[in-house]
Amino acid sequence: MPLSPNMPVLVVDDYATMIRIIRNLLKQIGFTDVDDAADGQEAFQKMKSRQYGLVISDWNMEPMTGYELLRAVRKDEGLRATPFIMITAESKTENVIAAKKAGVNNYIVKPFNATTLQAKIEAVCG
């Protein structure tokens, strides 16, 4: 799916403040159709009922982590091709490697700004 500001984006994070921050950054770079989910399970259910052009997910969440969501998405025939960006506060090499092996399209370490987010989205969807 080509990069379009009308493309539906799903933001997944268990902290409402972080969802608000990411929504604001997405708005700054022109995205208007943004949904959110508080954990991987909720996100997966939303993805089953709506096609998203991009998923931006935190790594650390309960009961289903962003990593577990990524693995579920990549195993699902209908969702497999959805672009997926992982966000985490930890820059552990083993996490980056695990996410890459699981099929993540890009990775952002907190904190980040609109410029970084836009560059990562363009790298994945542009």
C-alpha positions as CSV (number, residue, x, y, z in Angstrom):
1,M,0.0,0.0,0.0
2,P,1.6,3.3,-1.0
3,L,2.1,6.0,1.6
4,S,-1.1,8.1,1.9
5,P,-2.2,10.4,4.7
6,N,-5.6,8.7,4.5
7,M,-4.1,5.3,5.2
8,P,-5.5,3.7,8.4
9,V,-2.9,3.4,11.1
10,L,-3.2,1.3,14.2
11,V,-1.3,2.4,17.3
12,V,-0.8,-0.2,20.0
13,D,0.4,0.8,23.5
14,D,-0.7,0.1,27.0
15,Y,0.0,3.7,28.1
16,A,-2.7,6.1,27.0
17,T,-0.2,9.0,27.2
18,M,2.1,7.2,24.7
19,I,-0.9,6.6,22.4
20,R,-1.7,10.3,22.6
21,I,1.9,11.3,21.8
22,I,2.1,9.0,18.8
23,R,-1.3,10.2,17.6
24,N,-0.1,13.8,17.8
25,L,3.1,12.9,15.9
26,L,1.1,11.1,13.2
27,K,-1.2,14.2,12.9
28,Q,1.9,16.5,12.6
29,I,3.1,14.4,9.6
30,G,-0.4,14.3,8.0
31,F,-2.1,11.1,9.1
32,T,-5.8,11.5,9.8
33,D,-7.1,7.9,10.2
34,V,-5.6,6.6,13.5
35,D,-7.1,3.8,15.6
36,D,-5.6,2.6,18.9
37,A,-5.5,-0.6,21.0
38,A,-4.2,-1.1,24.6
39,D,-2.5,-4.4,24.0
40,G,-1.7,-7.0,21.4
41,Q,-5.0,-9.0,21.8
42,E,-7.2,-6.0,21.3
43,A,-5.0,-4.9,18.3
44,F,-5.2,-8.4,16.7
45,Q,-9.0,-8.3,17.0
46,K,-9.2,-4.9,15.4
47,M,-6.9,-6.1,12.6
48,K,-9.3,-9.0,11.9
49,S,-12.1,-6.5,11.4
50,R,-10.4,-3.7,9.5
51,Q,-7.5,-3.6,7.1
52,Y,-4.7,-1.2,8.3
53,G,-2.0,0.2,6.1
54,L,0.4,0.3,9.1
55,V,0.7,-1.0,12.6
56,I,2.9,0.9,15.1
57,S,3.2,-1.2,18.3
58,D,5.0,-0.9,21.6
59,W,7.0,-4.0,22.6
60,N,6.2,-4.2,26.3
61,M,2.5,-4.8,27.0
62,E,0.4,-7.3,28.9
63,P,-1.2,-9.8,28.4
64,M,0.0,-9.9,24.7
65,T,3.2,-8.1,23.9
66,G,4.0,-6.3,20.7
67,Y,6.4,-9.1,19.8
68,E,3.7,-11.7,20.3
69,L,1.3,-9.5,18.2
70,L,3.9,-9.3,15.4
71,R,4.3,-13.1,15.4
72,A,0.5,-13.6,15.3
73,V,0.2,-11.1,12.4
74,R,2.9,-12.7,10.4
75,K,1.3,-16.2,10.8
76,D,-2.1,-14.9,9.7
77,E,-2.6,-15.3,5.9
78,G,-4.9,-12.2,5.7
79,L,-2.7,-9.9,7.8
80,R,0.8,-11.2,7.0
81,A,1.7,-8.3,4.6
82,T,0.7,-5.5,7.0
83,P,3.6,-3.1,7.5
84,F,4.7,-3.2,11.2
85,I,6.9,-0.8,13.1
86,M,7.9,-1.8,16.7
87,I,8.5,0.8,19.3
88,T,10.5,0.2,22.5
89,A,12.3,2.0,25.3
90,E,15.0,-0.8,25.2
91,S,17.6,-1.0,22.5
92,K,18.7,-4.5,23.4
93,T,20.4,-6.1,20.4
94,E,18.6,-9.5,21.1
95,N,15.2,-7.7,20.9
96,V,16.0,-6.1,17.6
97,I,17.2,-9.4,16.2
98,A,14.1,-11.3,17.5
99,A,11.8,-8.6,16.0
100,K,13.7,-8.8,12.6
101,K,13.5,-12.6,12.6
102,A,9.7,-12.3,13.3
103,G,9.2,-10.0,10.3
104,V,9.2,-6.5,11.7
105,N,9.5,-3.9,9.0
106,N,11.2,-1.2,11.2
107,Y,12.1,-0.4,14.7
108,I,12.1,2.8,16.8
109,V,13.7,3.3,20.2
110,K,12.0,5.8,22.5
111,P,12.2,8.8,22.7
112,F,11.7,9.8,19.1
113,N,10.2,12.8,17.3
114,A,8.0,13.4,14.2
115,T,10.9,13.5,11.9
116,T,12.2,10.0,13.0
117,L,8.7,8.6,12.9
118,Q,8.1,10.0,9.4
119,A,11.4,8.6,8.1
120,K,10.6,5.1,9.5
121,I,7.1,5.2,8.0
122,E,8.4,6.3,4.6
123,A,11.1,3.5,4.7
124,V,8.3,1.0,5.4
125,C,5.4,2.3,3.3
126,G,6.9,4.8,0.9
